[in-house]
Amino acid sequence: MPKKATEEKKEIINLLTKILVFQLFSMGAPQDKIARTVGKQKAWVNDLLKGIPKGGKGDGGKKKA
């Protein structure tokens, strides 16, 4: 049973790390600084944020008509 608890803790840490990445990105932090903050490589952060418009806008940066 200790093995399962350890795996669950790792998954919780992973999810909290991802939440922190999204929060920092939405506040405008550059990806290299985010990577250093969470202790991951910049490529990992880049892959996670791929598809999310810069600045955290939900409309893809498109202006409304």
N, C-alpha and C positions, 0 to 999 in steps of 0.2 A: 504493500500500500504506500510506502514512502515514495516509491518511484512515481506513482500517479500524482501525488501531491506536488512533487517537484515539477512534473510536466505542466500541471495546472498553473503553478507559479510562473513558469517560463512564458506560458501563453498570456497570462495577465500582464506580465511585464512587456511582452511584445505589443499587446493591444494599447497599453498606456503610452508606450513609445510612439506608436502611430498617431494616437490622439494628440500628443505633444507636437509632433511634426506638423499636423494639420493646423493646430492653433498658431504655431510660430509662423507658418507660411501665410495664414490669413492675416497676420499682423504685419506682413511685409518683410520678414527676415529672409536673407538670401540663403540659397540651398547649402552653400558650403558652411555657413555658420550653423544652420540647423543640423547638419551632419556632425559637426564637432560637438554640438550641445548634447545630442543623443548618443554619441559614440558609434556612429555608423559611417559607412563610406558614402560619398556624395552620390555615387551611382545608385545606391539603395534608396536614398531620398528621392532622387530624380525618378526612378521607376515608380515609387509610391505616389508621387505627385503628377505623374504623366496623365494628361487629359484634364487637369484642373487648370483653368485659366489663371494667369498671373494676377495677383491682387485678390484672389478668392472670389471674383465675381461669378455669379451663377449663370449669367446670360452669355457666357463665352466672349465677353468684351464687345458685344454688338450693341449698337445704339438702338433705342426703341424708335419706331416710326411715328 
